[in-house]
Amino acid sequence: METKIYASWLSAHGYCEYKFYLQYVEGVEVPRTVEMQTGSEIHESKEEDFLKEAEPATLEEFLNSTKYTITKEVFLQTKFENNFLMGKVDEIGIDKEAIYIIEDKPRARAYDGVKNQIYAYCYLFKRNFSDKTPKPIYAILRDRDSNIEVWKEAFTLKNEFILQNNLNRIKKILKKEIDPIPTDNQKKCMACIMHKLNLCKHSLAR
């Protein structure tokens, strides 16, 4: 049976495997917060502003750009083994030197889970377009509100190996082939919605 994995799940998985399990395997509904609604509205507003000024271009023209050019909200997917990886990239930039896969987050910090999410977008781009452009790919985390880049790293085979290990672990958790490991970070537990809903038996914030 084919398994669908979304790139954004890498961030949730990196936060806490047990929280990930409760949400995506047991189906616990996470209430939509004011911050989540605000984030969606900001994304939509930025997309609308971009579309007002964007100039139409073909895929070939975009990939062959020599001056810095961007596109936003790009949905990509690929099949690996018997699984589908998919996700929507906030922004893809390109110039004569490289490809830039950009993720915007509020109060952006380069946690491992966030890095893995951006690696997943890089992998998706590579799988879809490596035969069309030889340019190197860079993963970038940018603060949504200040537009400051807080982390940038070349997407390498080592990063791809790390990503594959995490994807395989997620696949096994989704199929209940392994037990999810809860975080050992008490601060994460204190901030976690599963703790606040009294649904996590592993919470360290009790």
Secondary structure, 3 states (H helix, E strand, C coil): CCEEEECCHHHHHHHCHHHHHHHHCCCCCCCCCHHHHHHHHHHHHHHHHHHHHCCCCCHHHHHCCCCCEEEEEEEEEEEECCEEEEEEEEEEEECCCCEEEEEEECCCCCCHHHHHHHHHHHHHHHHHHCCCCCCCEEEEEEECCCCCEEEEEECCHHHHHHHHHHHHHHHHHHCCCCCCCCCCCHHHHHHCHHHHCCCCCCCCCC
